[in-house]
Structure formats: C-alpha cells, structure tokens
C-alpha cells in the first residue's frame, strides 16, 4: 500500500490545509465529548452542567420537588 504524497504550491496553501485539518478535528472532538458533570446546587448529587452560576445547576429531581411545592 502506497503513501499518498501531497505537494503544495506555496507555504500559504500548506498553512491553510493545516488549519482546515485542525478545525475539522476540533469539530469532531467536540461532538464526541460528554457534558461536564457538576454537583446539584440543592442536593449535591451529580448532574450534567447547565449554567455558569452554581445556583443554576439544579438536578431534575430537585426541580420537580421545587415545582411541586408551588
């Protein structure tokens, strides 16, 4: 099995190809990652990250309990 050789006419074309490859890899890597796990603000149980502020990270169980009180 042979190795494919790619020749670029200029350094700019080579740099552009490297940037496109890096961007493509980053897009595929981001899609394969799971969201961060953070503690629930109410019960301290594990949940997926939802908000930048800790008060915004409330697990579904605590959210249901809170809505049941209203």
C-alpha positions in Angstrom: 0.0 0.0 0.0 1.5 3.3 -1.1 1.6 6.6 0.8 -0.2 9.5 -0.8 2.0 12.5 -1.4 0.5 16.0 -1.5 2.5 18.9 -2.8 1.6 22.4 -2.1 2.4 25.3 -4.3 3.1 27.7 -1.5 3.6 27.9 2.2 0.2 29.7 2.5 -1.6 26.7 0.9 0.2 24.4 3.3 -0.7 26.5 6.4 -4.4 26.7 5.2 -4.5 22.9 4.8 -3.1 22.5 8.4 -5.7 25.0 9.8 -8.6 23.2 8.0 -7.4 19.8 9.3 -7.1 21.2 12.9 -10.6 22.8 12.7 -12.1 19.6 11.3 -10.5 17.5 14.1 -11.8 20.1 16.8 -15.3 19.9 15.5 -15.4 16.1 15.6 -13.8 16.1 19.0 -16.3 18.5 20.5 -19.2 16.4 19.3 -17.8 13.2 20.9 -17.3 14.8 24.3 -20.0 14.4 27.0 -21.0 17.5 29.0 -19.3 18.2 32.3 -20.5 16.7 35.5 -21.2 19.1 38.3 -22.9 18.9 41.8 -26.5 19.9 42.1 -26.9 23.1 44.0 -29.6 21.7 46.2 -28.8 18.1 47.0 -25.1 17.9 45.9 -25.9 15.0 43.6 -24.1 14.6 40.3 -25.7 16.1 37.2 -24.8 17.5 33.8 -23.6 21.1 33.7 -26.4 23.5 32.8 -25.4 27.0 33.9 -22.3 29.0 34.7 -23.6 30.0 38.1 -23.8 27.2 40.7 -27.4 28.3 41.6 -28.5 27.4 38.1 -27.3 23.8 38.3 -30.3 22.0 39.8 -31.0 18.4 39.1 -34.3 17.3 37.6 -35.4 15.6 40.9 -34.8 18.8 42.9 -36.5 20.9 40.2 -39.6 18.6 40.3 -39.7 18.9 44.1 -39.5 22.6 43.9 -42.3 22.8 41.3 -44.4 20.5 43.5 -44.2 23.0 46.4 -45.6 25.9 44.3 
